[in-house]
Amino acid sequence: MSEDARRPDSAFLDVDIPAALAEGLPDPGDKRSMLFSDGVIGAALRLEDLGIGPYPTEFLASCVQAMGLSAATELPEPLIGAQPTQVVRAWMTAAASGREPDVVRDDLFAQWLSVVAEVLAARRRVRKSVPQSMPESAGDSATVRDR
């Protein structure tokens, strides 16, 4: 990867995750590609900022896979805490977009959440392996962010 290909985390914070879900899940083209790339990174950053790690995110993905998106939206607290719950409910609502139950959509949303969990886990592993003496500016990329 060339130095020019790196983007800072801040480049992904402007991604409108609910819009990306509403547009990307039904579209097997460019919008879905964006959802599973920039959208995943933006979602992982938001959850990371809220203190949510990969395990609760993967657990929610498995709940969506097993129960379906409609049933998962009825969970009293899909992620621990009021703010994470509010964020993920907005994502689930956008993914459902008022359409009838759809097994393919539910599966894609569960896969998307699972990829978000993988990114969270990768970022956690990288942070643990980065020396503490690394300059702060070196950690502000999509692959490494020390908080």
Sequence and secondary structure as in RCSB ss.txt:
>XXXX:A:sequence
MSEDARRPDSAFLDVDIPAALAEGLPDPGDKRSMLFSDGVIGAALRLEDLGIGPYPTEFLASCVQAMGLSAATEL
PEPLIGAQPTQVVRAWMTAAASGREPDVVRDDLFAQWLSVVAEVLAARRRVRKSVPQSMPESAGDSATVRDR
>XXXX:A:secstr
  GGG   GGGGTT  HHHHHHHHTT TTHHHHHIIIIIHHHHHHHHHHTT  HHHHHHHHHHHHHH HHHHTT 
S SSSSHHHHHHHHHHHHHHHTT    HHHHHHHHHHHHHHHHHHHHHHHHHHHS TTS GGGG SSS    
